[in-house]
Amino acid sequence: MGTETSSRDITEPFIQQDPQNNNNEKNEFLTEPVPEWKEQITIRGLVVSAALGCLFCIITHKLNLTVGVIPSLNVAAGLLGFFFVKTWTGLLTKIGIFTKPFTRQENTVIQTCVVACYGLAFSGGFGSSLIAMDQRTYELIGPDYPGNRAEDVKNPGLGWMIGFMFVVSFLGLFSLVPLRKVMVLDYKLTYPSGTATAMLINSFHTKTGAELAGNQVKQLGKYLSISFFWSCFKWFFSGVGDSCGFDNFPSFGLTLFKNTFYFDFSPTYVGCGLICPHIVNCSALLGAIVSWGFLWPFVSKHAGDWYPADLGSDDFKGLYGYKVFISIALILGDGIYNLIKIILITVREMWKTRSKQNSLPVVTEVHDGDSSELHLEEKKRNEIFLKDGIPTWFAASGYVGLAAISITTIPIIFPPLKWYLVLCSYILAPALAFCNSYGTGLTDWSLASTYGKIGLFIIAAAVGTNGGVIAGIASCAVMMSIVATAADLMQDFKTGYLTLSSAKSMFVSQLIGTAMGCIIAPLTFWMFWTAFDVGSPDGPYKAPYAVIMREMAILGVEGFSELPKYCIEMCYGFFAAALAVNLIRDVTPKKYSQYIPIPMAMAVPFYIGAYFAVDMFIGTVILFVWEQLNRKASEDYAGAVASGLICGDGIWTIPSAILSILRVNPPICMYFGPSASS
């Protein structure tokens, strides 16, 4: 959750299989020829990957800069990749041009490439670290705020951002390549999202699966069109400024509207509500009710006592300070608990695996019937996965070479982050990448941003007041990139293993997708940066994690400084509450724990507002009702509908940005206010 929501529920609707066709599909799976690794990477696949990479980077930036909640889009990438190449080959066949068959391996390469590309829009820190350094965030916190120095400012620039992406984004790919056999074959880690994506792709390339995929694509296209035209329609009423249009519609009355409780008709957030698990959406709404329904009105009543009453809405010595620091307390409490938990699970599972390998006697297995077929499937998968190996010397020399380039380059981009600090980070990075990849394989929960925040605190404290803020924030971006891309690579190796794709084609497609992302992610971010007022606390693109990240860095340098009355005590209370709620979730039986809220999901609306939680809750209500009325249809099509809503709204961002750059304003301002008293 938070900035790295991993929503495994999205995968379930797509992987339902008809038992009657299982035998035919197994035979087909065992007998189909597997193309060589070079044949799995095609020009048409790379063109489709680049197009989808652009779209998903835009969607990721939009979510990152508005609420910071990113649902998994892996399944949408697989589905859209299948649709575009099938359409391509179908059209060429109709006009008499022969094309190579579209295989599950090519489909897997496209999905891998797209995920690697749009993954950098998140792990590159465009919605958090890189904006946390800019002038707007510095001014938002306040020039007179202790530890917030004017020297610790670096505004986004297209050139240095692309350079930074290239020097840090490939290291994670080389850090764990030698362990792919250990993680996928020896430990047999599940990687739930990777497994579900593989099942989805495998189902596309069967007769029954292709028919369902065709219907899913129709639903996706239908809701993509609805979402696009609705977003276009909304634009005409959004006027100039931040208080016009459907985005400021007081759905529940003006009193609740002032406390950010309203439905803003956003297809993106409703789509997120359809994708994310019910408990995530309900947790976000509960967080909104606790904060904007009770806590902030209560704190506001003490203005003039706890803090000066005449402060601006974005002054850290007032209510704004409570919002930011209590959000940080919840995020850190949840992150630290889950980090410790996953490390303990990792150690326990590795110990169990090693004990089994040492104590189990060697037996000769006799396979017959279904078990024999499963054994043959596994044998074929193992052979293909190990066939095209990536030499350990190549991975090690690649990591060392890239680290050397990075150690030289990063201090030029961020002078306070000295070369020896970067070197220390890269010595520790493979161990942290392993922990995160192993934890993701067990739980489907990547903690990349938590590892990044730990690096931020350590480096900021080590550098101190003279540049510690910039050094801490930059180190967070470096660590997040390495740890996140390593986990993504292992997830993709699992998908490739299950779709009979070569490990070498997976690695090469990750490299190509990462290279695309190093260019596409900064370019699409630059579109937002130049077209919209990014970072404004009153605008749609608040970039909430930028302020949080800078405050964390200042906290690492200065410690707790001039915060409002009782703010520190409240932070301690919410930090402890986050630990306690997580512990209760883990010790309570599953039938009860599924109703206990997730602190990370609750933290987001504390700072941003309740409106997006309302939208996501509406999405979860729609899905719940749909499940009650027709569970099979909801399982088959909910993910496609959600992806269509998110993608349509994301596509509208492009013409909207162009209109903004050309200074073309919406013609109408639809505004709501109290009626004049008679």
C-alpha positions as CSV (number, residue, x, y, z in Angstrom):
1,M,0.0,0.0,0.0
2,G,1.1,3.6,0.3
3,T,3.2,4.4,-2.7
4,E,3.7,0.8,-3.5
5,T,0.4,-0.9,-3.3
6,S,0.6,-4.5,-4.4
7,S,-2.9,-5.6,-5.1
8,R,-3.0,-9.4,-5.7
9,D,-6.8,-9.3,-6.0
10,I,-6.6,-7.8,-9.4
11,T,-5.2,-11.1,-10.7
12,E,-8.0,-13.3,-9.6
13,P,-10.8,-12.3,-12.0
14,F,-8.6,-13.3,-15.0
15,I,-7.4,-16.7,-14.1
16,Q,-10.6,-18.7,-13.7
17,Q,-10.3,-21.9,-15.8
18,D,-12.8,-24.4,-17.1
19,P,-11.9,-27.8,-15.7
20,Q,-13.3,-29.5,-18.8
21,N,-10.6,-28.0,-21.0
22,N,-7.7,-28.6,-18.6
23,N,-6.5,-31.9,-20.2
24,N,-6.5,-30.4,-23.7
25,E,-4.6,-27.3,-22.4
26,K,-2.0,-29.4,-20.6
27,N,-1.3,-31.5,-23.7
28,E,-1.1,-28.3,-25.8
29,F,1.3,-26.8,-23.2
30,L,3.6,-29.9,-23.3
31,T,3.7,-30.3,-27.1
32,E,3.9,-26.7,-28.3
33,P,7.3,-25.7,-29.7
34,V,9.2,-23.1,-27.7
35,P,10.9,-20.4,-29.8
36,E,14.6,-19.5,-29.2
37,W,15.2,-16.6,-26.8
38,K,16.0,-14.1,-29.6
39,E,12.7,-15.0,-31.4
40,Q,10.8,-14.2,-28.2
41,I,11.8,-10.5,-28.5
42,T,10.3,-8.9,-31.6
43,I,10.2,-5.5,-33.2
44,R,6.3,-5.4,-33.0
45,G,6.5,-6.4,-29.3
46,L,8.9,-3.6,-28.5
47,V,6.8,-1.0,-30.4
48,V,3.7,-2.1,-28.4
49,S,5.8,-2.1,-25.2
50,A,6.9,1.5,-25.8
51,A,3.3,2.6,-26.5
52,L,1.9,0.9,-23.4
53,G,4.9,2.1,-21.4
54,C,4.0,5.7,-22.2
55,L,0.4,5.1,-21.2
56,F,1.2,3.4,-17.9
57,C,3.9,6.0,-17.0
58,I,1.3,8.7,-17.4
59,I,-1.2,6.8,-15.2
60,T,1.5,6.1,-12.5
61,H,2.6,9.8,-12.5
62,K,-1.0,10.9,-12.2
63,L,-1.7,8.6,-9.2
64,N,1.7,9.4,-7.6
65,L,1.2,13.1,-7.9
66,T,-2.4,13.0,-6.6
67,V,-2.8,10.4,-3.9
68,G,0.4,8.3,-4.0
69,V,-1.6,5.0,-4.2
70,I,-0.4,2.8,-7.1
71,P,-2.4,-0.4,-7.8
72,S,-0.8,-3.3,-9.7
73,L,-1.2,-2.7,-13.4
74,N,0.6,-5.9,-14.5
75,V,-2.5,-7.7,-15.6
76,A,-3.7,-4.7,-17.6
77,A,-0.3,-4.7,-19.3
78,G,-0.6,-8.4,-20.2
79,L,-4.2,-8.0,-21.5
80,L,-3.5,-4.8,-23.6
81,G,-0.3,-6.4,-25.0
82,F,-2.3,-9.4,-26.1
83,F,-5.0,-7.2,-27.7
84,F,-2.6,-4.9,-29.6
85,V,-0.5,-7.7,-31.1
86,K,-3.5,-9.8,-32.0
87,T,-5.1,-6.8,-33.7
88,W,-1.8,-6.1,-35.5
89,T,-1.4,-9.7,-36.8
90,G,-5.1,-9.9,-37.6
91,L,-5.0,-6.8,-39.8
92,L,-1.8,-7.9,-41.6
93,T,-3.3,-11.4,-42.3
94,K,-6.4,-9.8,-43.8
95,I,-4.4,-7.9,-46.3
96,G,-2.4,-10.9,-47.2
97,I,0.9,-10.2,-45.3
98,F,2.2,-13.3,-43.4
99,T,3.2,-12.6,-39.8
100,K,4.8,-14.8,-37.2
101,P,2.4,-16.4,-34.8
102,F,1.9,-14.5,-31.5
103,T,3.3,-16.8,-28.8
104,R,2.9,-16.8,-25.0
105,Q,6.6,-16.0,-24.8
106,E,6.3,-12.9,-26.8
107,N,3.3,-11.9,-24.7
108,T,5.4,-12.4,-21.6
109,V,8.2,-10.3,-23.0
110,I,5.8,-7.4,-23.8
111,Q,4.4,-7.6,-20.3
112,T,7.9,-7.6,-18.7
113,C,9.0,-4.7,-20.8
114,V,6.0,-2.6,-19.9
115,V,6.2,-3.3,-16.2
116,A,10.0,-2.5,-16.2
117,C,9.2,0.8,-18.0
118,Y,6.4,2.1,-15.9
119,G,8.0,0.7,-12.7
120,L,10.5,3.5,-13.0
121,A,7.8,6.1,-12.8
122,F,7.2,4.9,-9.3
123,S,10.7,3.7,-8.1
124,G,12.4,6.7,-9.7
125,G,10.9,9.0,-7.1
126,F,9.1,11.4,-9.5
127,G,6.2,11.7,-7.1
128,S,8.3,11.9,-3.9
129,S,12.1,12.2,-3.7
130,L,12.9,14.2,-6.9
131,I,10.1,16.8,-6.1
132,A,11.0,16.9,-2.4
133,M,14.2,18.8,-3.4
134,D,12.4,21.5,-5.4
135,Q,11.8,25.2,-4.6
136,R,8.0,24.8,-4.1
137,T,8.4,22.1,-1.4
138,Y,11.1,24.2,0.3
139,E,8.8,27.2,0.4
140,L,5.8,25.1,1.4
141,I,7.7,23.9,4.6
142,G,8.9,27.5,5.2
143,P,12.2,29.3,4.8
144,D,12.3,29.9,8.6
145,Y,11.7,26.3,9.5
146,P,14.7,24.8,11.4
147,G,16.8,22.6,9.1
148,N,15.0,23.7,5.9
149,R,17.9,25.5,4.1
150,A,17.7,27.4,0.8
151,E,20.9,25.7,-0.3
152,D,19.1,22.3,-0.1
153,V,17.1,23.0,-3.3
154,K,17.4,21.2,-6.6
155,N,14.6,21.9,-9.1
156,P,13.6,19.1,-11.6
157,G,15.4,19.2,-14.9
158,L,14.9,16.9,-17.8
159,G,18.6,16.4,-18.5
160,W,19.8,15.5,-15.0
161,M,16.7,13.3,-14.3
162,I,17.3,11.2,-17.5
163,G,21.0,10.9,-16.5
164,F,20.1,10.0,-12.9
165,M,17.7,7.3,-14.1
166,F,20.3,5.7,-16.4
167,V,23.0,5.6,-13.7
168,V,20.8,4.0,-10.9
169,S,18.1,2.0,-12.6
170,F,20.1,-0.9,-14.0
171,L,21.9,-1.9,-10.8
172,G,19.0,-3.7,-9.3
173,L,18.7,-5.9,-12.4
174,F,22.3,-7.1,-12.0
175,S,22.3,-7.5,-8.2
176,L,20.2,-10.7,-8.0
177,V,20.5,-12.4,-11.4
178,P,22.8,-15.1,-10.1
179,L,20.2,-16.1,-7.5
180,R,17.3,-16.6,-10.0
181,K,17.6,-20.4,-9.7
182,V,17.7,-20.3,-5.9
183,M,14.6,-18.0,-5.7
184,V,12.4,-19.7,-8.4
185,L,13.5,-23.3,-8.4
186,D,15.1,-24.1,-5.1
187,Y,13.0,-22.1,-2.7
188,K,10.0,-22.3,-5.1
189,L,8.8,-18.8,-4.0
190,T,5.2,-18.1,-5.1
191,Y,5.5,-14.5,-6.3
192,P,1.6,-14.3,-6.4
193,S,1.4,-11.4,-8.9
194,G,3.9,-13.0,-11.2
195,T,2.2,-16.4,-11.0
196,A,-1.2,-14.9,-11.6
197,T,0.1,-12.9,-14.6
198,A,1.6,-16.1,-16.0
199,M,-1.7,-18.0,-15.6
200,L,-3.4,-15.1,-17.4
201,I,-1.0,-15.1,-20.3
202,N,-1.1,-18.9,-20.5
203,S,-5.0,-18.8,-20.7
204,F,-4.9,-16.3,-23.5
205,H,-3.1,-18.8,-25.7
206,T,-5.7,-21.5,-25.5
207,K,-9.0,-21.5,-27.4
208,T,-11.3,-20.9,-24.3
209,G,-8.9,-18.4,-22.8
210,A,-8.6,-16.4,-26.1
211,E,-12.4,-16.1,-26.3
212,L,-12.6,-14.8,-22.7
213,A,-9.7,-12.4,-23.4
214,G,-11.5,-11.1,-26.4
215,N,-14.6,-10.3,-24.2
216,Q,-12.4,-8.7,-21.6
217,V,-10.7,-6.5,-24.2
218,K,-14.2,-5.4,-25.4
219,Q,-15.1,-4.4,-21.8
220,L,-11.8,-2.6,-21.3
221,G,-12.3,-0.7,-24.6
222,K,-15.9,0.2,-23.7
223,Y,-15.0,1.6,-20.3
224,L,-11.8,3.2,-21.6
225,S,-14.0,5.2,-24.0
226,I,-16.5,6.1,-21.4
227,S,-13.8,7.3,-19.0
228,F,-12.0,9.3,-21.7
229,F,-15.1,11.1,-22.9
230,W,-16.3,11.7,-19.3
231,S,-12.9,13.3,-18.4
232,C,-13.2,15.4,-21.6
233,F,-16.7,16.5,-20.6
234,K,-15.5,17.4,-17.1
235,W,-12.8,19.6,-18.5
236,F,-15.3,22.0,-20.0
237,F,-16.7,22.9,-16.6
238,S,-13.4,23.0,-14.7
239,G,-12.7,26.8,-15.3
240,V,-9.6,28.6,-14.1
241,G,-8.4,28.0,-10.5
242,D,-8.9,25.1,-8.1
243,S,-12.5,25.5,-7.0
244,C,-14.4,24.8,-10.3
245,G,-16.0,21.7,-11.9
246,F,-17.0,18.2,-11.0
247,D,-13.7,17.8,-9.1
248,N,-15.2,20.2,-6.5
249,F,-18.8,18.9,-6.4
250,P,-20.2,19.1,-2.9
251,S,-22.0,15.7,-3.1
252,F,-22.8,15.4,0.6
253,G,-23.4,19.1,1.3
254,L,-21.1,22.1,1.8
255,T,-20.3,21.4,5.5
256,L,-18.8,18.0,4.6
257,F,-17.2,19.4,1.5
258,K,-15.2,21.8,3.6
259,N,-13.8,18.7,5.4
260,T,-13.0,17.1,1.9
261,F,-15.8,14.6,2.1
262,Y,-17.3,14.6,-1.4
263,F,-17.4,12.5,-4.6
264,D,-15.2,14.1,-7.3
265,F,-16.4,11.8,-10.2
266,S,-12.9,10.5,-10.9
267,P,-12.8,7.4,-13.1
268,T,-9.2,6.7,-11.9
269,Y,-10.0,6.4,-8.2
270,V,-13.2,4.5,-8.8
271,G,-11.1,2.1,-11.0
272,C,-8.6,1.8,-8.2
273,G,-11.5,0.9,-5.9
274,L,-12.5,-1.9,-8.2
275,I,-8.9,-3.3,-8.3
276,C,-7.7,-2.8,-4.7
277,P,-8.9,-5.3,-2.1
278,H,-12.0,-4.3,-0.1
279,I,-10.0,-3.9,3.1
280,V,-7.7,-1.4,1.5
281,N,-10.6,0.8,0.3
282,C,-12.4,0.5,3.6
283,S,-9.2,1.3,5.5
284,A,-8.7,4.5,3.5
285,L,-12.2,5.6,4.2
286,L,-11.8,4.8,7.9
287,G,-8.6,6.9,7.9
288,A,-10.5,9.7,6.3
289,I,-13.3,9.5,8.9
290,V,-10.8,9.4,11.8
291,S,-8.8,12.3,10.5
292,W,-11.1,14.7,8.7
293,G,-14.2,13.6,10.5
294,F,-12.9,13.9,14.1
295,L,-9.2,14.6,14.6
296,W,-8.6,17.7,12.5
297,P,-11.9,19.4,13.6
298,F,-10.9,18.6,17.2
299,V,-7.4,20.1,16.7
300,S,-8.8,23.1,14.9
301,K,-10.9,24.0,17.9
302,H,-7.7,24.5,19.9
303,A,-6.3,27.1,17.4
304,G,-4.9,30.0,19.4
305,D,-4.0,27.6,22.3
306,W,-2.1,24.7,20.7
307,Y,-0.8,26.8,17.7
308,P,-1.2,30.5,16.5
309,A,-4.7,30.9,15.0
310,D,-3.5,33.3,12.2
311,L,-1.2,30.8,10.5
312,G,-1.8,29.8,6.8
313,S,-3.2,26.5,5.8
314,D,0.2,25.2,4.8
315,D,2.2,26.3,7.8
316,F,4.0,23.5,9.6
317,K,3.6,25.3,13.0
318,G,-0.2,25.0,12.6
319,L,-2.7,22.3,11.6
320,Y,-0.6,21.4,8.6
321,G,2.2,20.1,10.9
322,Y,-0.2,17.7,12.6
323,K,-1.4,16.4,9.2
324,V,2.1,15.7,7.9
325,F,3.8,14.3,11.0
326,I,0.9,12.1,12.1
327,S,0.8,10.7,8.5
328,I,4.6,10.0,8.7
329,A,4.1,8.3,12.1
330,L,1.5,5.9,10.6
331,I,3.6,5.2,7.5
332,L,6.8,4.5,9.5
333,G,4.9,2.4,12.1
334,D,3.3,0.2,9.4
335,G,6.5,0.1,7.3
336,I,8.9,-0.9,10.2
337,Y,6.5,-3.5,11.5
338,N,6.2,-5.2,8.0
339,L,9.9,-4.9,7.4
340,I,10.7,-6.8,10.6
341,K,7.9,-9.3,10.0
342,I,9.1,-10.1,6.5
343,I,12.7,-10.4,7.5
344,L,11.7,-12.9,10.3
345,I,9.5,-14.8,7.8
346,T,12.4,-14.9,5.3
347,V,14.8,-16.2,7.9
348,R,12.3,-18.8,9.1
349,E,11.5,-20.1,5.6
350,M,15.1,-20.2,4.5
351,W,15.9,-22.2,7.7
352,K,13.0,-24.6,7.0
353,T,14.1,-25.1,3.4
354,R,17.7,-25.8,4.4
355,S,16.5,-28.2,7.1
356,K,14.4,-30.1,4.7
357,Q,17.2,-30.4,2.1
358,N,19.5,-31.7,4.8
359,S,17.1,-34.1,6.5
360,L,14.9,-35.6,3.8
361,P,16.0,-39.0,2.5
362,V,16.4,-39.5,-1.2
363,V,13.5,-41.5,-2.7
364,T,12.6,-42.6,-6.2
365,E,9.3,-41.1,-7.2
366,V,6.9,-43.1,-9.3
367,H,4.7,-40.8,-11.4
368,D,1.4,-41.9,-13.0
369,G,-1.7,-40.2,-14.4
370,D,-2.0,-36.5,-13.5
371,S,1.1,-36.5,-11.3
372,S,3.2,-37.7,-14.2
373,E,1.8,-35.0,-16.4
374,L,2.6,-32.4,-13.8
375,H,6.1,-33.8,-13.4
376,L,6.6,-33.5,-17.2
377,E,5.4,-29.9,-17.1
378,E,7.8,-29.0,-14.3
379,K,10.6,-30.8,-16.0
380,K,10.0,-28.9,-19.2
381,R,9.8,-25.6,-17.3
382,N,13.1,-26.3,-15.5
383,E,14.9,-27.2,-18.7
384,I,13.8,-24.0,-20.5
385,F,14.5,-21.8,-17.5
386,L,18.0,-23.1,-17.1
387,K,18.8,-23.5,-20.8
388,D,19.8,-19.9,-21.6
389,G,21.8,-19.0,-18.5
390,I,23.1,-15.6,-17.6
391,P,26.8,-16.1,-16.5
392,T,27.5,-15.1,-12.9
393,W,30.7,-13.3,-14.1
394,F,28.5,-11.2,-16.4
395,A,26.1,-10.2,-13.7
396,A,28.9,-9.4,-11.2
397,S,31.0,-7.4,-13.7
398,G,27.8,-5.6,-14.8
399,Y,27.0,-4.6,-11.2
400,V,30.6,-3.5,-10.4
401,G,30.9,-1.5,-13.7
402,L,27.6,0.2,-13.3
403,A,28.3,0.9,-9.6
404,A,31.6,2.5,-10.6
405,I,29.9,4.8,-13.1
406,S,27.2,5.6,-10.6
407,I,29.7,6.4,-7.8
408,T,31.4,8.9,-10.1
409,T,28.2,10.4,-11.5
410,I,25.8,10.8,-8.6
411,P,28.0,13.2,-6.6
412,I,28.1,15.4,-9.7
413,I,24.3,15.5,-9.8
414,F,23.9,15.7,-6.0
415,P,27.2,17.2,-4.5
416,P,26.2,16.5,-0.8
417,L,25.9,12.8,-1.5
418,K,29.6,12.0,-1.5
419,W,31.1,9.0,-3.4
420,Y,31.9,7.0,-0.3
421,L,28.3,7.2,0.8
422,V,27.1,5.9,-2.6
423,L,29.7,3.1,-2.4
424,C,28.4,2.1,1.1
425,S,24.9,2.1,-0.3
426,Y,25.9,-0.2,-3.2
427,I,27.7,-2.6,-0.9
428,L,24.6,-3.0,1.2
429,A,22.1,-2.9,-1.7
430,P,22.3,-6.5,-2.9
431,A,21.5,-7.8,0.7
432,L,18.5,-5.4,1.0
433,A,17.4,-6.3,-2.6
434,F,17.5,-10.0,-1.6
435,C,15.4,-9.4,1.5
436,N,12.8,-7.4,-0.5
437,S,12.7,-9.9,-3.3
438,Y,12.4,-12.9,-1.0
439,G,9.7,-11.1,1.0
440,T,7.8,-10.2,-2.2
441,G,8.0,-13.8,-3.3
442,L,6.3,-14.9,0.0
443,T,3.8,-12.1,0.6
444,D,3.5,-10.2,-2.7
445,W,4.3,-7.1,-0.7
446,S,7.2,-5.0,-1.9
447,L,8.7,-2.7,0.8
448,A,11.0,-0.7,-1.5
449,S,9.9,2.6,-0.2
450,T,10.5,1.5,3.4
451,Y,14.1,0.5,2.6
452,G,14.4,3.9,0.9
453,K,13.2,5.7,4.0
454,I,15.7,3.9,6.2
455,G,18.5,4.9,3.8
456,L,17.2,8.5,3.9
457,F,17.4,8.7,7.7
458,I,20.8,7.1,7.9
459,I,22.4,9.2,5.2
460,A,20.7,12.5,6.3
461,A,22.0,12.0,9.9
462,A,25.5,11.0,8.7
463,V,25.9,14.1,6.4
464,G,24.3,16.5,9.0
465,T,23.2,20.1,8.6
466,N,25.5,20.9,5.7
467,G,23.6,19.1,2.8
468,G,22.0,16.3,4.8
469,V,18.6,17.0,3.4
470,I,19.6,16.7,-0.3
471,A,21.9,13.7,0.4
472,G,19.2,11.9,2.4
473,I,16.5,12.4,-0.2
474,A,18.8,11.4,-3.1
475,S,20.0,8.2,-1.3
476,C,16.3,7.3,-0.8
477,A,15.8,7.5,-4.6
478,V,18.9,5.4,-5.2
479,M,18.0,2.7,-2.7
480,M,14.3,2.5,-3.8
481,S,15.3,2.1,-7.4
482,I,17.7,-0.8,-6.8
483,V,15.5,-2.7,-4.3
484,A,12.3,-2.2,-6.4
485,T,13.8,-3.3,-9.7
486,A,15.4,-6.4,-8.2
487,A,12.0,-7.5,-6.9
488,D,10.4,-6.8,-10.2
489,L,13.0,-8.8,-12.0
490,M,12.4,-11.9,-9.8
491,Q,8.7,-11.5,-10.2
492,D,9.2,-11.5,-14.0
493,F,11.5,-14.6,-13.8
494,K,8.7,-16.4,-12.1
495,T,6.2,-15.3,-14.8
496,G,8.8,-16.4,-17.5
497,Y,9.3,-19.8,-15.8
498,L,5.6,-20.5,-15.8
499,T,5.1,-19.4,-19.5
500,L,8.1,-21.4,-20.8
501,S,9.9,-18.1,-21.6
502,S,13.7,-18.0,-21.6
503,A,15.4,-16.5,-18.6
504,K,17.7,-14.7,-21.0
505,S,14.8,-13.1,-22.9
506,M,13.3,-12.0,-19.6
507,F,16.5,-10.4,-18.5
508,V,17.0,-8.7,-21.9
509,S,13.4,-7.5,-22.0
510,Q,13.9,-6.1,-18.5
511,L,17.0,-4.2,-19.7
512,I,15.1,-2.9,-22.8
513,G,12.1,-1.9,-20.7
514,T,14.3,-0.2,-18.1
515,A,16.1,1.7,-20.9
516,M,12.7,2.8,-22.2
517,G,11.6,3.8,-18.8
518,C,14.8,5.9,-18.2
519,I,13.6,8.1,-21.1
520,I,9.8,7.8,-21.1
521,A,9.3,8.2,-17.3
522,P,11.2,11.6,-17.1
523,L,9.5,12.8,-20.4
524,T,6.0,12.0,-19.2
525,F,6.8,13.5,-15.8
526,W,8.0,16.6,-17.6
527,M,4.6,16.9,-19.3
528,F,2.9,17.1,-15.9
529,W,5.6,19.5,-14.6
530,T,5.3,22.0,-17.4
531,A,1.5,21.7,-17.9
532,F,0.2,21.6,-14.3
533,D,0.9,23.3,-11.0
534,V,2.6,20.3,-9.4
535,G,3.1,20.5,-5.6
536,S,0.4,23.1,-4.9
537,P,-1.5,22.1,-1.7
538,D,-4.7,23.5,-3.2
539,G,-4.4,22.0,-6.7
540,P,-5.2,18.5,-8.0
541,Y,-1.4,17.5,-8.2
542,K,-0.5,17.9,-4.6
543,A,2.5,15.5,-4.7
544,P,1.8,14.5,-1.1
545,Y,4.9,12.4,-0.6
546,A,7.2,15.3,-1.6
547,V,6.5,17.2,1.6
548,I,6.6,14.0,3.7
549,M,9.9,13.0,2.2
550,R,11.6,16.4,2.8
551,E,10.2,16.5,6.3
552,M,11.7,13.1,7.0
553,A,15.1,14.2,5.7
554,I,14.9,17.3,8.0
555,L,13.9,15.1,10.8
556,G,17.0,12.9,10.2
557,V,19.2,16.0,10.3
558,E,17.6,18.1,13.0
559,G,15.5,15.8,15.1
560,F,12.1,17.0,16.3
561,S,12.0,20.8,16.2
562,E,9.4,23.5,16.5
563,L,6.2,21.4,16.1
564,P,2.8,22.5,17.4
565,K,1.7,21.6,20.9
566,Y,1.0,17.8,21.6
567,C,2.0,17.0,18.0
568,I,5.0,14.8,19.1
569,E,2.8,13.0,21.6
570,M,0.1,12.3,19.0
571,C,2.8,11.0,16.6
572,Y,4.1,8.6,19.3
573,G,0.5,7.4,19.8
574,F,-0.3,6.8,16.1
575,F,3.1,5.1,15.6
576,A,2.3,2.7,18.5
577,A,-1.2,2.3,17.2
578,A,0.1,1.3,13.7
579,L,2.4,-1.4,15.4
580,A,-0.5,-2.6,17.6
581,V,-3.1,-2.9,14.7
582,N,-0.6,-4.8,12.6
583,L,0.2,-7.2,15.4
584,I,-3.5,-7.7,16.1
585,R,-4.1,-8.4,12.4
586,D,-1.4,-11.1,12.5
587,V,-2.4,-12.9,15.7
588,T,-6.2,-12.8,15.0
589,P,-7.7,-15.7,13.1
590,K,-8.2,-15.1,9.3
591,K,-12.0,-14.9,9.5
592,Y,-11.7,-11.9,11.8
593,S,-8.4,-10.3,10.7
594,Q,-9.7,-9.7,7.2
595,Y,-11.9,-6.9,8.8
596,I,-9.1,-5.2,10.7
597,P,-7.9,-2.0,8.9
598,I,-4.4,-1.5,7.3
599,P,-2.6,1.4,8.9
600,M,-0.6,2.3,5.7
601,A,-3.9,2.7,3.8
602,M,-5.4,4.8,6.6
603,A,-2.4,7.1,6.6
604,V,-2.9,8.5,3.1
605,P,-6.1,10.5,3.6
606,F,-4.8,11.9,6.9
607,Y,-2.7,14.3,4.8
608,I,-4.4,14.4,1.3
609,G,-8.1,14.5,2.2
610,A,-11.1,12.3,2.2
611,Y,-12.3,12.7,-1.4
612,F,-10.2,10.0,-3.0
613,A,-11.2,7.5,-0.2
614,V,-14.8,8.3,-1.0
615,D,-14.2,7.5,-4.7
616,M,-12.4,4.3,-3.9
617,F,-15.1,3.2,-1.5
618,I,-17.7,3.7,-4.2
619,G,-15.6,1.4,-6.4
620,T,-15.5,-1.2,-3.7
621,V,-19.3,-1.0,-3.2
622,I,-19.9,-1.4,-6.9
623,L,-17.6,-4.5,-6.9
624,F,-19.3,-5.9,-3.8
625,V,-22.8,-5.6,-5.3
626,W,-21.6,-7.0,-8.6
627,E,-20.1,-10.0,-6.7
628,Q,-23.5,-10.6,-5.0
629,L,-25.5,-10.4,-8.2
630,N,-23.1,-12.3,-10.5
631,R,-19.9,-13.5,-9.1
632,K,-18.7,-15.2,-12.3
633,A,-19.1,-12.0,-14.3
634,S,-17.4,-9.9,-11.6
635,E,-14.5,-12.4,-11.5
636,D,-14.1,-12.3,-15.3
637,Y,-14.6,-8.6,-16.0
638,A,-14.0,-6.4,-12.9
639,G,-10.3,-6.1,-13.6
640,A,-10.9,-5.2,-17.3
641,V,-13.5,-2.6,-16.3
642,A,-11.2,-1.1,-13.7
643,S,-8.3,-1.0,-16.2
644,G,-10.5,0.7,-18.8
645,L,-11.6,3.4,-16.3
646,I,-8.0,4.1,-15.2
647,C,-6.5,4.0,-18.7
648,G,-9.2,6.3,-20.3
649,D,-8.7,9.0,-17.6
650,G,-4.9,8.6,-18.0
651,I,-5.1,9.1,-21.8
652,W,-7.2,12.3,-21.4
653,T,-4.2,13.7,-19.4
654,I,-2.3,14.0,-22.6
655,P,-4.7,16.4,-24.5
656,S,-5.4,18.1,-21.2
657,A,-1.7,18.8,-20.7
658,I,-1.3,20.1,-24.3
659,L,-4.3,22.5,-23.8
660,S,-2.7,23.7,-20.5
661,I,0.7,24.2,-22.2
662,L,-1.0,26.2,-25.0
663,R,-2.8,28.3,-22.3
664,V,-6.2,27.2,-23.5
665,N,-8.5,27.5,-20.5
666,P,-11.8,25.6,-20.0
667,P,-14.7,27.8,-21.0
668,I,-17.0,27.3,-18.0
669,C,-16.4,27.4,-14.2
670,M,-19.1,25.4,-12.4
671,Y,-18.9,26.5,-8.8
672,F,-21.0,25.7,-5.7
673,G,-21.6,28.0,-2.8
674,P,-24.2,28.7,-0.1
675,S,-27.3,30.4,-1.3
676,A,-27.6,34.1,-0.5
677,S,-29.7,34.8,2.6
678,S,-33.0,36.5,1.8
